[in-house]
Amino acid sequence: MLEFFKQLTDPQSIIHYGGLALLLFVVFAETGLLIGFFLPGDSLIFISGLLCVSKPELLGVNLITLIASLALAAILGNVVGYWFGYKVGLPLFERKDSLIFKKKYLLATKAFYDKNGGKHSFWVVFCQ
């Protein structure tokens, strides 16, 4: 089991065993699913670009197709993550405290972002 998780977090084995489909799923999961936080998305994208140029037969697509596919997977992942947050976000305020979830932390985070959320935005800094 430990060896499986080592291979799951190794970019070269992901590309070698899963090819383009697993690469796209990892990018999708890292941007949109809660389970994707431990996946090596950035290094995986970098290595896949290098392999696409140096060994095009490994992924079976050219660089333009790879970039477009990765962008689409990331955008779809963000849409799914946003939808999940939209559906689940407000009911969190009604949830009772548990071992992991504390309502006071959620309220403190909301207060922080209500107060400071837009201060570091590009538009706020450069367009005033």
C-alpha positions as a Python dict, from the first residue, in 0.01 Angstrom:
ca = {
    (1, 'M'): (0, 0, 0),
    (2, 'L'): (282, 239, 87),
    (3, 'E'): (450, 162, -245),
    (4, 'F'): (125, 247, -426),
    (5, 'F'): (113, 592, -261),
    (6, 'K'): (478, 651, -347),
    (7, 'Q'): (401, 580, -711),
    (8, 'L'): (86, 793, -694),
    (9, 'T'): (289, 1096, -586),
    (10, 'D'): (576, 1035, -830),
    (11, 'P'): (522, 1237, -1151),
    (12, 'Q'): (724, 1004, -1372),
    (13, 'S'): (529, 694, -1267),
    (14, 'I'): (198, 876, -1315),
    (15, 'I'): (292, 963, -1671),
    (16, 'H'): (447, 622, -1738),
    (17, 'Y'): (156, 410, -1606),
    (18, 'G'): (-142, 634, -1669),
    (19, 'G'): (-45, 839, -1969),
    (20, 'L'): (-244, 1142, -2072),
    (21, 'A'): (-570, 1028, -1907),
    (22, 'L'): (-418, 998, -1559),
    (23, 'L'): (-226, 1322, -1610),
    (24, 'L'): (-549, 1507, -1689),
    (25, 'F'): (-727, 1344, -1395),
    (26, 'V'): (-452, 1451, -1154),
    (27, 'V'): (-473, 1812, -1274),
    (28, 'F'): (-853, 1799, -1248),
    (29, 'A'): (-842, 1646, -898),
    (30, 'E'): (-582, 1890, -772),
    (31, 'T'): (-783, 2193, -879),
    (32, 'G'): (-1134, 2072, -807),
    (33, 'L'): (-1154, 1784, -564),
    (34, 'L'): (-1073, 1785, -197),
    (35, 'I'): (-867, 1468, -237),
    (36, 'G'): (-619, 1618, -482),
    (37, 'F'): (-414, 1828, -241),
    (38, 'F'): (-133, 1572, -209),
    (39, 'L'): (-88, 1512, -580),
    (40, 'P'): (220, 1654, -756),
    (41, 'G'): (39, 1872, -1009),
    (42, 'D'): (300, 2141, -1076),
    (43, 'S'): (594, 1907, -1120),
    (44, 'L'): (373, 1671, -1318),
    (45, 'I'): (284, 1947, -1565),
    (46, 'F'): (649, 2047, -1601),
    (47, 'I'): (767, 1689, -1659),
    (48, 'S'): (484, 1616, -1902),
    (49, 'G'): (582, 1920, -2108),
    (50, 'L'): (943, 1806, -2119),
    (51, 'L'): (842, 1454, -2214),
    (52, 'C'): (599, 1578, -2477),
    (53, 'V'): (881, 1764, -2651),
    (54, 'S'): (1159, 1508, -2602),
    (55, 'K'): (957, 1183, -2634),
    (56, 'P'): (628, 1264, -2809),
    (57, 'E'): (539, 896, -2845),
    (58, 'L'): (510, 857, -2466),
    (59, 'L'): (197, 1073, -2431),
    (60, 'G'): (85, 1049, -2792),
    (61, 'V'): (-1, 1419, -2832),
    (62, 'N'): (181, 1728, -2946),
    (63, 'L'): (263, 2018, -2714),
    (64, 'I'): (-30, 2237, -2820),
    (65, 'T'): (-279, 1956, -2758),
    (66, 'L'): (-117, 1886, -2420),
    (67, 'I'): (-139, 2250, -2312),
    (68, 'A'): (-502, 2279, -2427),
    (69, 'S'): (-597, 1953, -2254),
    (70, 'L'): (-428, 2052, -1928),
    (71, 'A'): (-594, 2394, -1934),
    (72, 'L'): (-934, 2236, -1994),
    (73, 'A'): (-881, 1984, -1710),
    (74, 'A'): (-781, 2265, -1472),
    (75, 'I'): (-1078, 2482, -1573),
    (76, 'L'): (-1322, 2194, -1533),
    (77, 'G'): (-1167, 2113, -1196),
    (78, 'N'): (-1214, 2472, -1082),
    (79, 'V'): (-1577, 2468, -1200),
    (80, 'V'): (-1645, 2148, -1007),
    (81, 'G'): (-1470, 2288, -698),
    (82, 'Y'): (-1672, 2609, -719),
    (83, 'W'): (-1998, 2416, -765),
    (84, 'F'): (-1916, 2196, -466),
    (85, 'G'): (-1840, 2500, -250),
    (86, 'Y'): (-2159, 2670, -369),
    (87, 'K'): (-2370, 2369, -274),
    (88, 'V'): (-2192, 2278, 50),
    (89, 'G'): (-2066, 2617, 171),
    (90, 'L'): (-2378, 2767, 326),
    (91, 'P'): (-2493, 2445, 498),
    (92, 'L'): (-2159, 2444, 685),
    (93, 'F'): (-2281, 2740, 889),
    (94, 'E'): (-2569, 2526, 1017),
    (95, 'R'): (-2355, 2227, 1105),
    (96, 'K'): (-2288, 2130, 1467),
    (97, 'D'): (-1935, 2118, 1608),
    (98, 'S'): (-1749, 1789, 1579),
    (99, 'L'): (-1396, 1664, 1636),
    (100, 'I'): (-1272, 1810, 1307),
    (101, 'F'): (-1524, 2085, 1234),
    (102, 'K'): (-1553, 2389, 1463),
    (103, 'K'): (-1806, 2658, 1373),
    (104, 'K'): (-1601, 2929, 1546),
    (105, 'Y'): (-1313, 2865, 1302),
    (106, 'L'): (-1548, 2900, 1007),
    (107, 'L'): (-1689, 3226, 1144),
    (108, 'A'): (-1339, 3362, 1216),
    (109, 'T'): (-1229, 3279, 861),
    (110, 'K'): (-1539, 3443, 713),
    (111, 'A'): (-1482, 3756, 923),
    (112, 'F'): (-1118, 3771, 811),
    (113, 'Y'): (-1208, 3746, 442),
    (114, 'D'): (-1497, 3990, 478),
    (115, 'K'): (-1251, 4241, 624),
    (116, 'N'): (-935, 4167, 424),
    (117, 'G'): (-1048, 3966, 121),
    (118, 'G'): (-997, 4220, -156),
    (119, 'K'): (-698, 4413, -26),
    (120, 'H'): (-438, 4213, -213),
    (121, 'S'): (-621, 4193, -540),
    (122, 'F'): (-447, 4320, -853),
    (123, 'W'): (-742, 4544, -937),
    (124, 'V'): (-753, 4700, -592),
    (125, 'V'): (-378, 4770, -583),
    (126, 'F'): (-318, 4891, -939),
    (127, 'C'): (-650, 5037, -1051),
    (128, 'Q'): (-723, 5289, -778),
}
